[in-house]
Amino acid sequence: MKKLLCSIPALFAVLSVSAQSAAEIRQIDSLYYCELYRPYPVEKISDDAPAPKGYKPFYISHLGRHGCRWTVHRRLYDEPLDIFAAAHKAGELTATGERFYADWQRVAADAEGRCGDLSPLGAAEHKGIAQRMYRSYPEVFATRKGKPAHVDCRSTIVPRCILSMAAFANELSRLAPEADITMEASNANAYYLAAYSGLNSIKNEATHISDSVRRANMPDPSRFVASLFAEGSHVANDRIKDAGEFMYEMYLANAILLATPHVGISTFDYLFTEDELAALWRCCNMRRYILTGPSARFVESVRSGARPLLRNIIETANRAIATGDEQATLRFAHDATIIPIVNLLGIGCGAKVTDDYATIGYDWQVNTVSPMASNVQLVFFRNKAGDILVKVLFCERVQRLVAEAGEPVDSYYYRWDDLRKFLESRL
């Protein structure tokens, strides 16, 4: 009976397939097909919301996802390599198949021994964010009355997060050599940087539903397979047990290519039609939304894991305001940390709660909510009277929060007393 109940949302998704077109998706984000692996969106970064007169920045609270990486699963490289090598040897690849096989050998060789590692682009992404943070708020990192600014950096113990933190902190140190910058990667911080008990509690059910929804809405793989393997290919018939899953794996292989531009292969778009790419993205986007996003069915479990982080954000800000001992708190974690906290903070791109999985792509895109190196920054400003305002940035773009957060001052600046009450209500 439980399995039957779990499959009901998937049934509704089958009956209400989204009509969202490739052109509509591309208009939102030209690199939409990279989904969770989208490189950091540096294009059009701007802060067109200067602080009200008399207010100066004095503290920054930050959370960032690690930068671009190689995929964590070696099988994503090896399984296609084995299939295409066998078909090549048998003379059963088309011209497109031979092209892909040559390209994929280069990609797989570059990834040898590096699965899950931060790529050079990933380190560069965090250096760039650090540079822009310093240039936008140099006062935060300045020495005051002979006392160096203190920057506290924390990350999970996963190497790509540690190296992201190091890239960020080293760049800040270069720009503000007098600043006191400390770094820590410890399980002691896992209770708020990697608090996945809520996600783990729904993992089996959410995986069942998300996989059902994805498979039910997959595009027909016939054209895709035929473009790679000669008609009647014995290797394809013997080795590809599920053509839809094979196409999905190839889509993921394409999605992560831009994380390693040094290889010199930026896309396998020649493998897919635009409509196939759009359909595959819709499937993946629905799947990510159900697994880690604020779907109506699982939103409370998803938010529960983000609440310790939200409490940490509030407490460290209160301490920084009261003591002046800390000028920046920088945290480095993962997509499963970023996606829930974006929702809990009420940031628009990740706030949508619904059980209409098939049309969620209009309001929630995983490539927008959690690209590589995605980050949340709360920048605190104070005037001579001691009044405190906070500006919220997501991926360095100023944000207005959900209506429950109250009406901001000058469009984007929230009074800390009001914002804190809103955040505490989310606890």
C-alpha positions, 0 to 999 in steps of 0.5 A: 500500500505504501508504494501505491501511495508514493506513486500517486504524485508520479501519476499526476505528473504523467497526466500534466506534462509541462508545455514549457518550451526550449525557447522559454527555458533558454530565455531564463538561462542559456546554460540551463542544461547544465542544471545542478552543474551550471558554472557560476553565473558571473554575467551581469553581476551588479549591485544597483542598490547603494546604501541609504545615506549615512550607512556604512557596511561593517559585517558580512555573513556568507554561505557558499557552495563549493565551486565547479567540480568533476562528477563524483561518480566514476561510472559516469565516465567508465560506463559510456567509455566501455560501451563506445569502445566495444562499438568502435572495435566492432565498427558499429558507431556512426560518424556522430558516435565516433566523434563522441567516442574520441571526445569522451576519451579525452574527458574521461582521461582528464577525470582519472583520479579526480572524481568529486574534486574541485576543478581549476574553474571552481577555485577561480570562481571563489577567487572572483567572488572574494575579489568582488566582495572586497571591492564592494565592501573594503570598509569591512576588511579594514583595520580599525583603531589598530585592530585587524578585521577578523574573518572566520571561515568554516567548511565541511570536511569534503576536500572540494569545500575545503579548497573552495574556502582556501581559494576564497580566503587566500584571495582575501588575504592577498587583497587585505593582508592585515586582516586576521583570517582563520580557516577551519574544516571540522565535523564540529561544524557539520550540525549546521553545514551538513545537517542532512537528517531531514533530507535523509528521512525522506530519501527513500520516498523522495527518490521513488517519487522523483525517479518515477516522475523523471522516467514518466516524462523522459523523451523518446530515446530512439533518435538519440541511440540511432544517431550514435550506433549503426542500425542493428548494432549488436553492442548497443542491443547487448549493452544498453539495457534501458535506452532512456536511462542511457540517454539520461546518463549522456545528458548528465555527461554533457551537463558537467562538461563546462566545469572543466573548460581546460579539457577544451570540450565545452558541449556535446550539444551535437548529441541532442536536439533542442527539444530533447535537451529541454525535455531532459532538463524538465525531468532533472529539474523536477527530480531535484525539486522533489529530492532537495527542493521545497516541494509541498510533500517534503518541505518541512523535512527539507527545512528542518535541516536548514534551521541549525544553519539559520540559527547559526546565521542569527547568532553569529550576527548578533555576536558580531553586532554586540562585540565587534570581534568579527567582521565576516563569517564565511561558510562553505558547503554543498547544494543540499545546504544552499537549496534549503536555506535559500527557501528558509530565508525567503529568497524569491528564486527558491521560495516556491512551494508546490506539489505541481511537479510538472510545471515547477520549471516556470518558478524554480530552476535548479540551475538558478537556485544552486549553480556551482559556487552559489552563495548567500550574503547578508551585508550589515550596515550601520549609521552613527545612531546605531541603526542597522540595515541588512542587504541580502544578496544571492549570487551577488545580486540584490534580493527582495525576500518574501512578503512575510519578511516585511517591507524593506527600506529603500527597496532592498534594505531590511531593518535588522530587528525586523529581519531577525524576527522574520528569521526567528519565526522560521526557526 
